[in-house]
Amino acid sequence: MGYLWTPGYWGFFGEMYRYNYGFWGQHIGYYGGINYGFGYVGTGYQGGYWSGNRFNYNRSVNNVNITNVNVYNRTINNATINRASYNGPGGVNRRPLAAETAALREQRIPPMTTQLQQRQSAAQNRQQFASVNQGRPAVLAATKPIPEGKPIAPVIPARPAPAARPAQPNRSQPQTPVTQPKPQQQQTRPAPQQPAPKAEAKPATPQTQRQAPRPAAPEAKPKTPPPPPKKQPPSEKDKQK
């Protein structure tokens, strides 16, 4: 009670197609953006909703022929341009919304065994092949609800949302200085040269004439003594004395 079914879909991952199983959960998750009809128009589910312990069916997309059920009428725009039934190149290229990604982090219950039996039975019915019915299958939906069964795998527990990365401080990028055109320099004409003021003639300052040094007086040489007088030979007179 209170669970909603998210159908499975074929998607393109890692250069190949693979099938993604549907699941039961509190909210409708991502199913490839494919318009399956019956309230599954590619996003969410428009076929009904839970109100307490009772489910309300939208009669505009569900063929309700039983009593004692809550019903309402809400017209759904079921027009689609791309009728592809897979997500990938050439098919539907819609990416999951934030609410659909959040539903994948909630508790999920895998498909029931009775659901897989219903799928295998439809796969073996050649009247359901598009090559045979030309896109007009005889059975569009099960005539009665699928009985409850056990999940084909253990319940997937909820997991917390990834921690938000701390915002990095805005690093101010150096701004490229805007080069402004330089103003054209005006050609400056040389100023006319003015004659330099003539210096007034000042009387020459008489320079103190230095006296030439007098030559030093020659050293006095010692006088040569005069030669002794020559002795004259005694005269005749002296001899007679």
C-alpha positions in Angstrom: 0.0 0.0 0.0 1.3 3.4 -0.9 3.7 2.2 -3.5 3.8 3.2 -7.2 5.2 1.3 -10.1 8.1 2.7 -12.3 8.2 0.7 -15.5 11.5 -0.6 -16.9 13.0 0.5 -20.2 15.8 -0.2 -22.7 18.6 2.3 -22.5 22.0 2.8 -24.1 24.9 2.6 -21.7 28.6 2.0 -22.3 28.2 1.6 -26.1 25.5 -1.0 -25.7 21.8 -1.4 -24.9 20.6 -3.0 -21.7 17.3 -3.4 -20.0 16.6 -1.5 -16.7 14.1 -3.3 -14.5 11.2 -1.4 -13.1 10.6 -1.1 -9.4 8.0 -0.2 -6.7 8.6 2.9 -4.7 7.1 5.9 -2.9 7.6 8.1 -6.0 7.8 7.5 -9.7 11.4 7.3 -11.0 13.0 7.6 -14.4 11.8 5.2 -17.1 13.7 6.6 -20.1 11.2 9.3 -20.9 9.2 6.8 -22.9 5.5 7.3 -23.5 4.0 3.9 -22.6 0.5 5.3 -22.3 -2.1 4.5 -19.6 -0.8 7.4 -17.5 2.9 6.8 -18.2 3.5 9.7 -20.6 7.3 9.8 -20.2 7.5 11.7 -16.9 5.7 10.7 -13.7 2.4 8.9 -13.7 -0.9 10.4 -14.6 -3.1 7.4 -14.1 -3.9 7.9 -10.4 -2.7 8.6 -6.9 -2.9 7.3 -3.4 -5.2 9.0 -0.9 -4.6 7.3 2.4 -5.1 3.6 1.9 -7.2 3.9 -1.2 -6.1 4.4 -4.8 -7.8 6.9 -7.0 -8.0 6.0 -10.7 -8.0 8.5 -13.6 -10.7 7.1 -15.9 -9.3 9.1 -18.9 -6.3 6.7 -19.1 -7.6 3.7 -17.3 -10.5 1.4 -18.3 -12.2 1.0 -14.9 -15.2 -1.4 -15.2 -15.4 -2.4 -11.6 -17.2 -0.8 -8.7 -16.2 0.1 -5.2 -13.2 2.1 -6.4 -12.4 5.8 -6.4 -12.2 7.3 -9.8 -11.8 10.8 -11.3 -11.5 12.3 -14.8 -8.5 14.4 -15.8 -7.6 14.8 -19.4 -4.0 14.0 -20.3 -2.2 15.3 -23.3 -0.8 12.1 -24.6 0.4 13.4 -27.9 4.0 12.5 -28.7 6.3 13.1 -31.6 8.8 10.3 -31.0 7.1 6.9 -30.7 10.4 5.1 -30.0 10.2 2.6 -27.1 13.9 2.9 -26.0 16.2 5.6 -24.8 19.4 6.2 -26.8 20.6 7.2 -30.3 17.7 7.2 -32.6 15.2 6.9 -29.8 14.2 9.1 -26.9 17.1 11.2 -25.6 15.5 12.8 -22.5 17.8 12.7 -19.4 16.4 12.1 -15.9 15.0 15.0 -13.9 16.1 15.9 -10.4 13.0 14.3 -8.8 13.4 11.1 -10.8 17.0 10.8 -9.7 15.9 11.4 -6.1 13.4 8.5 -6.4 16.3 6.2 -7.3 17.9 6.9 -3.9 14.7 5.9 -2.0 13.9 2.4 -0.9 13.0 0.3 -4.0 11.2 -3.1 -4.3 12.2 -5.1 -7.4 9.5 -6.5 -9.7 7.3 -9.4 -8.3 7.6 -12.9 -9.7 4.0 -12.6 -11.0 5.0 -9.6 -13.1 7.8 -11.5 -14.8 5.4 -14.4 -15.5 3.1 -11.9 -17.2 5.9 -10.5 -19.3 7.1 -13.9 -20.4 3.6 -14.9 -21.3 3.3 -11.8 -23.5 6.7 -12.4 -25.1 5.7 -15.9 -26.2 2.4 -14.7 -27.8 3.3 -14.0 -31.5 0.1 -11.9 -31.8 1.9 -9.3 -29.6 4.8 -9.0 -32.1 4.9 -5.7 -34.0 5.9 -7.6 -37.2 2.7 -9.5 -36.9 0.1 -7.0 -35.6 1.6 -4.0 -37.4 1.6 -2.0 -34.3 -2.0 -2.9 -33.4 -1.8 -5.5 -30.6 -5.0 -7.4 -29.7 -4.3 -7.0 -26.0 -3.1 -3.6 -24.8 -3.3 -4.3 -21.1 -4.1 -7.0 -18.7 -7.7 -7.6 -18.2 -7.3 -8.0 -14.5 -4.7 -6.8 -11.9 -1.7 -9.0 -11.6 -1.8 -11.0 -8.3 0.7 -10.1 -5.6 3.9 -12.1 -5.6 7.3 -12.0 -4.0 10.0 -9.7 -5.3 12.5 -11.3 -7.6 15.4 -9.8 -5.6 16.0 -8.4 -2.1 14.6 -4.9 -1.3 17.1 -2.2 -2.2 17.5 0.0 0.8 17.5 3.8 0.6 20.8 5.5 0.3 21.6 9.1 1.3 22.1 11.8 -1.3 25.7 12.6 -2.1 27.2 15.3 0.0 27.2 18.6 -1.6 30.7 19.8 -2.5 31.7 22.9 -0.7 31.5 26.0 -2.8 34.9 27.1 -3.9 35.7 30.7 -3.3 35.6 32.8 -6.4 39.1 33.4 -7.5 39.3 36.7 -9.0 41.0 36.3 -12.3 43.5 38.9 -13.3 41.8 41.3 -15.5 43.5 42.1 -18.7 44.3 45.8 -18.7 42.6 47.6 -21.4 45.1 49.3 -23.4 43.9 52.8 -24.3 45.3 54.5 -27.2 48.1 56.9 -26.2 47.4 60.5 -27.0 49.5 61.7 -29.8 52.3 63.8 -28.6 52.5 67.2 -30.1 55.7 68.0 -31.7 57.3 70.6 -29.6 59.3 73.2 -31.5 62.6 74.1 -29.9 62.4 77.3 -28.1 64.5 80.1 -29.7 67.8 80.2 -28.1 68.4 83.5 -26.3 71.9 84.9 -26.4 73.7 84.1 -23.2 74.3 87.2 -21.1 77.8 88.5 -21.5 79.8 88.4 -18.4 81.1 91.8 -17.3 84.8 92.2 -17.7 86.3 92.4 -14.3 89.8 93.9 -13.8 92.3 91.2 -13.6 93.4 90.7 -10.0 97.1 91.4 -9.9 98.8 88.2 -9.1 101.5 88.4 -6.5 104.7 87.9 -8.4 106.9 85.5 -6.9 110.5 86.5 -6.7 112.8 84.2 -8.5 115.0 82.5 -6.0 118.4 84.0 -5.9 121.2 81.7 -6.6 122.9 80.6 -3.5 126.3 82.2 -2.8 129.2 80.0 -3.8 130.9 78.5 -0.8 134.1 80.3 0.1 137.1 78.3 -0.8 140.0 78.4 1.5 142.7 80.8 0.4 145.9 79.1 -0.8 148.7 80.4 1.2 151.2 82.3 -0.9 154.3 80.5 -1.7 157.2 81.2 0.6 159.6 83.7 -0.7 162.5 82.5 -2.6 165.8 82.9 -0.8 168.1 85.0 -2.9 171.6 84.1 -2.8 173.7 86.2 -0.5 175.3 89.2 -2.1 178.9 90.1 -2.1 178.3 92.4 0.7 176.8 89.9 2.9 179.6 87.6 2.2 182.1 90.2 3.5 180.3 90.7 6.7 
